[in-house]
Amino acid sequence: MSEPTTLRPIDLPRSLTEDAADRIREQIILGGFRQGEHLKEAHIAEQLNVSRGPVREAFKILRAEGLVAEEPRRGTFVVSLTAKDVTDIYGLRAAVEELAVRLVCQAHDPAALATLRSLVVGIGEAAATGDASAVARADLAFHDGLCAASGNSRVHEVFLRYVPTIRGLLRLDEKIMPSLDEVVCQHEPMVDAIEAGDEELAARLVREHSLEAGRLLVALLNESE
């Protein structure tokens, strides 16, 4: 019997569309493009030194991520997040992360628990530097790690689907932090509950953490209006 034919994988380079989406996304997240700003296809294409086609396709990717919106006969604009948007995003996070933490508790995988503990340590290390942006990134890394540790790829995919939008909110997150050390204190009990196998407590702590962050952001947005 002959050996099965082995096909060499095709090594596909990144497309201009993906590169364009990365550049535009980066500037939205960093604040280079402001919320509500009109993104002019021709101008961006000129800056990126590409044709308008990849930029047009990049806009489609960013629309799917919730970062830009197309208005008929007006063009493409950076999304302006409303209080309802924040409530919806953080409500989704609370539901997704509650499911994730329940799955982590049920699996009680030592490797996953060690990873989560190390991520909490990372938040503490960031807090020690006094850098609020670093703490916000470490905080997000913990929640990403929690969803990944669930072992359910769909749960993690849903979280990742909204990471760009959530990262865009990080500048607001920094404004609502009462203290950097308190961020560490908010996460340690979650991991303690997971390690103890207390699924209900862990789920409640994760859910309340996400919902409270959403409420604080909504209050901040309402004050700025």
Backbone torsions as a table, in degrees:
resi	resn	phi	psi	omega
1	MET	NA	128.1	-175.7
2	SER	-73.3	152.7	177.8
3	GLU	-70.2	143.2	177.7
4	PRO	-63.7	144.8	179.6
5	THR	-67.7	131.8	177.8
6	THR	-102.4	123.7	-179.6
7	LEU	-97.8	134.1	178.0
8	ARG	-76.4	128.3	-179.1
9	PRO	-58.5	145.2	177.0
10	ILE	-83.7	125.9	179.7
11	ASP	-93.2	99.7	-175.8
12	LEU	-91.2	126.6	176.3
13	PRO	-71.8	159.5	175.2
14	ARG	-65.3	144.9	-178.5
15	SER	-85.1	161.2	175.5
16	LEU	-61.3	-32.8	178.9
17	THR	-62.2	-46.1	179.9
18	GLU	-64.2	-42.0	178.8
19	ASP	-63.8	-41.8	179.2
20	ALA	-64.0	-42.7	179.0
21	ALA	-61.6	-40.3	178.7
22	ASP	-61.2	-44.8	-177.6
23	ARG	-65.4	-44.0	-178.5
24	ILE	-68.4	-44.4	179.2
25	ARG	-57.4	-43.7	-179.0
26	GLU	-58.7	-43.0	-178.4
27	GLN	-72.1	-30.2	175.1
28	ILE	-66.5	-46.4	-177.6
29	ILE	-66.5	-38.3	-178.7
30	LEU	-81.4	-7.6	179.4
31	GLY	90.7	5.8	176.8
32	GLY	-63.2	-39.1	170.7
33	PHE	-103.0	124.8	-176.4
34	ARG	-83.5	157.3	176.0
35	GLN	-59.4	131.9	-179.5
36	GLY	86.6	-4.2	-177.3
37	GLU	-71.9	140.4	177.9
38	HIS	-78.1	121.6	178.3
39	LEU	-95.0	112.0	-176.8
40	LYS	-89.8	116.9	-174.7
41	GLU	-54.8	-47.8	-176.6
42	ALA	-65.7	-41.1	-178.5
43	HIS	-66.0	-43.7	179.6
44	ILE	-65.6	-41.2	178.9
45	ALA	-60.5	-40.4	179.0
46	GLU	-64.8	-42.2	-179.9
47	GLN	-65.3	-38.1	-178.3
48	LEU	-83.7	-8.0	-178.9
49	ASN	61.2	44.2	176.6
50	VAL	-133.4	170.6	174.9
51	SER	-75.3	172.4	-177.5
52	ARG	-73.2	-20.4	-178.2
53	GLY	-57.8	-53.2	179.4
54	PRO	-60.6	-34.8	179.0
55	VAL	-67.5	-41.4	178.6
56	ARG	-61.2	-42.5	178.7
57	GLU	-69.9	-34.5	177.2
58	ALA	-62.9	-38.3	177.2
59	PHE	-59.2	-37.0	179.5
60	LYS	-63.7	-41.7	178.3
61	ILE	-62.1	-45.2	-177.2
62	LEU	-70.5	-29.2	174.2
63	ARG	-66.1	-41.5	179.1
64	ALA	-63.9	-29.4	179.5
65	GLU	-84.3	-5.4	179.3
66	GLY	80.4	16.2	-177.9
67	LEU	-93.3	-27.4	177.3
68	VAL	-132.5	161.4	178.1
69	ALA	-136.4	146.4	178.4
70	GLU	-102.6	127.8	178.0
71	GLU	-109.1	124.6	-177.7
72	PRO	-50.8	130.7	176.8
73	ARG	64.8	5.8	179.4
74	ARG	-117.9	-35.8	179.2
75	GLY	121.8	-160.0	-176.3
76	THR	-107.2	134.2	-176.5
77	PHE	-129.8	146.5	171.5
78	VAL	-64.2	134.1	-177.2
79	VAL	-63.6	135.5	171.0
80	SER	-96.7	114.7	-176.4
81	LEU	-77.8	127.0	178.0
82	THR	-96.5	172.3	177.3
83	ALA	-60.0	-36.8	179.1
84	LYS	-66.6	-39.0	177.2
85	ASP	-57.8	-46.0	-179.3
86	VAL	-63.2	-43.8	178.9
87	THR	-60.9	-43.7	-179.8
88	ASP	-64.6	-44.9	-177.4
89	ILE	-63.9	-47.0	-178.2
90	TYR	-73.6	-26.8	172.9
91	GLY	-66.0	-40.8	176.9
92	LEU	-65.1	-43.8	178.4
93	ARG	-58.3	-44.0	-178.4
94	ALA	-60.4	-43.9	-179.0
95	ALA	-66.6	-44.9	-178.5
96	VAL	-65.5	-45.4	-177.0
97	GLU	-72.3	-30.1	174.9
98	GLU	-63.9	-43.6	176.8
99	LEU	-62.8	-42.5	-179.5
100	ALA	-59.7	-46.9	-176.4
101	VAL	-68.4	-32.0	176.2
102	ARG	-65.4	-41.7	179.0
103	LEU	-65.9	-38.5	177.9
104	VAL	-64.1	-42.8	178.9
105	CYS	-62.5	-42.7	-177.9
106	GLN	-67.3	-36.6	-179.3
107	ALA	-76.1	-37.5	-179.2
108	HIS	46.9	52.4	179.8
109	ASP	-83.5	119.1	-178.1
110	PRO	-55.9	-37.9	-179.7
111	ALA	-65.3	-41.7	179.0
112	ALA	-65.7	-40.6	179.4
113	LEU	-64.2	-40.6	178.9
114	ALA	-63.9	-38.5	178.6
115	THR	-64.1	-44.5	-179.8
116	LEU	-64.9	-39.1	178.2
117	ARG	-64.1	-39.7	179.8
118	SER	-67.5	-32.4	178.4
119	LEU	-69.2	-34.7	174.9
120	VAL	-66.5	-40.1	175.7
121	VAL	-59.6	-38.6	178.7
122	GLY	-62.3	-36.5	176.8
123	ILE	-64.5	-41.9	179.1
124	GLY	-63.3	-41.2	179.0
125	GLU	-64.2	-38.9	177.9
126	ALA	-66.8	-40.1	179.2
127	ALA	-62.8	-34.9	-178.7
128	ALA	-64.8	-23.4	179.2
129	THR	-81.7	-15.1	-177.8
130	GLY	76.5	12.1	-177.2
131	ASP	-95.9	105.4	-177.4
132	ALA	-63.0	-36.0	179.1
133	SER	-64.5	-40.5	178.9
134	ALA	-65.7	-38.4	178.1
135	VAL	-65.0	-42.1	179.1
136	ALA	-62.2	-40.2	178.8
137	ARG	-67.2	-41.1	179.3
138	ALA	-66.2	-36.7	176.8
139	ASP	-60.7	-48.9	180.0
140	LEU	-63.3	-36.6	178.7
141	ALA	-62.9	-36.1	177.7
142	PHE	-62.6	-47.1	-177.0
143	HIS	-69.4	-34.8	173.3
144	ASP	-63.2	-44.0	179.0
145	GLY	-64.0	-35.5	178.0
146	LEU	-62.6	-45.8	-179.9
147	CYS	-66.9	-38.1	178.1
148	ALA	-65.6	-38.4	-178.3
149	ALA	-69.4	-14.1	180.0
150	SER	-63.6	-24.4	-177.7
151	GLY	80.8	-2.3	179.2
152	ASN	-103.0	106.5	-175.5
153	SER	-62.4	-29.7	-179.6
154	ARG	-69.1	-39.4	177.5
155	VAL	-61.0	-45.1	-179.8
156	HIS	-66.5	-38.3	179.4
157	GLU	-62.5	-40.2	179.1
158	VAL	-63.6	-42.4	177.6
159	PHE	-61.5	-48.8	-178.3
160	LEU	-62.6	-30.7	-179.5
161	ARG	-58.4	-30.7	-175.7
162	TYR	-107.6	2.1	-179.5
163	VAL	-56.7	-46.5	179.9
164	PRO	-56.2	-42.8	179.3
165	THR	-65.8	-43.1	-179.8
166	ILE	-63.9	-42.6	179.0
167	ARG	-61.5	-33.2	176.6
168	GLY	-64.7	-21.8	178.9
169	LEU	-88.8	-6.7	-174.3
170	LEU	-58.6	-33.2	179.7
171	ARG	-63.8	-30.1	174.6
172	LEU	-76.4	-39.4	179.1
173	ASP	-53.6	-40.8	-177.7
174	GLU	-62.4	-32.5	-177.4
175	LYS	-74.1	-21.1	-176.6
176	ILE	-101.9	3.6	177.8
177	MET	-74.0	117.3	178.5
178	PRO	-64.7	-39.5	174.1
179	SER	-161.0	151.4	-178.3
180	LEU	-66.8	-37.9	179.9
181	ASP	-63.8	-31.6	-178.9
182	GLU	-67.1	-28.4	177.3
183	VAL	-61.3	-40.8	177.1
184	VAL	-62.7	-44.8	-178.6
185	CYS	-63.0	-27.2	179.0
186	GLN	-73.5	-27.1	-174.0
187	HIS	-96.7	-30.5	-178.7
188	GLU	-58.6	-43.6	178.9
189	PRO	-62.3	-30.2	177.9
190	MET	-62.0	-48.7	-178.7
191	VAL	-68.6	-36.2	176.8
192	ASP	-58.6	-44.5	-179.2
193	ALA	-66.1	-39.2	178.4
194	ILE	-63.5	-46.2	-179.8
195	GLU	-63.4	-32.8	178.9
196	ALA	-78.7	-8.5	-178.9
197	GLY	76.7	17.8	-179.1
198	ASP	-89.2	85.8	-174.7
199	GLU	-61.7	-43.0	-176.7
200	GLU	-65.8	-42.2	179.0
201	LEU	-66.0	-44.9	-179.9
202	ALA	-60.6	-43.7	-179.7
203	ALA	-63.9	-41.5	-179.5
204	ARG	-65.6	-42.7	-179.3
205	LEU	-63.7	-43.4	-179.9
206	VAL	-66.2	-43.9	-179.7
207	ARG	-62.5	-48.0	-178.2
208	GLU	-65.4	-35.3	179.1
209	HIS	-61.8	-47.0	-179.3
210	SER	-68.1	-43.7	-177.8
211	LEU	-67.2	-38.2	178.9
212	GLU	-66.9	-39.9	176.6
213	ALA	-60.0	-41.7	178.4
214	GLY	-63.5	-42.3	179.8
215	ARG	-63.5	-41.1	179.3
216	LEU	-65.2	-39.5	177.9
217	LEU	-66.0	-40.8	178.1
218	VAL	-60.9	-43.0	179.3
219	ALA	-61.7	-40.3	179.6
220	LEU	-65.5	-42.8	179.4
221	LEU	-64.4	-40.6	179.8
222	ASN	-64.4	-34.9	178.9
223	GLU	-67.4	-32.5	-175.4
224	SER	-82.9	-10.7	-178.2
225	GLU	-79.7	NA	NA
